[in-house]
Amino acid sequence: MKKWVAVAMTVLMSGLLLVGCGGSSSAGGTNEPGKANTEPEKGAVQQKIVIGLDDTFAPMGFRDDGGNLVGFDVDMAKEVASRLDMEVEFKPIDWNSKEVELNSKKIDMIWNGLTITKERLEKIAFSKPYMANRQIVVVLSGSDIKTKADLAGKVVGTQEGSSSVDALNAEPEVTGTFKELRTYGDFVAVLNELSIGRVEAVVGDEVVLKYYMNKKPGTFVAIEDNFGEEEYGVGLRKDDTELLSKLQGALDAMKADGKSAEISKKWFGEDIVK
């Protein structure tokens, strides 16, 4: 009897040792805060999307007085996630490194007034355009700058890594006359520089600059000339074709049932969604 008890105890202890050595591994990807689920289990359905944004880009995505992330693109993304039955996380990123953040799988989407350009189309995939925008020139009220030609000999500011830089580079016959082109981390900083006279004009997204202009009536004016029209889209990795299809389906449905118009009217007072 003692012999059989000893054998049984040996088998039991061997089983416990195997469990202890094996640990409790998971085949799923990482769910660490701020990281996209880069290695989902084969065949598993993605349950979370991490969206990269510039959290100073009002009214598309920015911090309110309580520090909460709000904005048109934030509301649109939340609605899409709800319709896809997915969790959504917003991750502020260095806008100058947005494509790197996306392709290194730290985020799943770039959704924050992202302009569709030829250069970006070579690196990432885009949804259909959902909003039109222009690159406008803003100056202080009373400025002698009335046209792009008047920018000759002036210090001009814009946001680093933004499509405004591309728009300016596309017109070297104009930018070559500037005294200096200065770039800043965000448009809030650029407008502050304009307010105190460190730059004499700002080139940037009409959607964003007009939002801040309305905050300080009479302080800034936009001249009639601009640096071109463009369109916003949501950026994804090129191999995320299934996610792109789901995203576009949700956006199309929101346009059809009026939800995107409702969100647009909340932030812009009218429906400007394409």
Secondary structure, 3 states (H helix, E strand, C coil): CHHHHHHHHHHHHHHHHHHHHHCCCCCCCCCCCCCCCCCCCCCCCCCEEEEEECCEECCCEEECCCCCEECHHHHHHHHHHHHCCCEEEEEECCHHHHHHHHHCCCCCEEEEEEECCHHHHCCCEECCCCEEEEEEEEEECCCCCCCHHHHCCCEEEEECCCHHHHHHHCCHHHHCCCCEEEEECCHHHHHHHHHCCCCCEEEEEHHHHHHHHHHCCCCEEEEEEEEEEEEEEEEECCCCHHHHHHHHHHHHHHHHHCHHHHHHHHHHCCCCEC
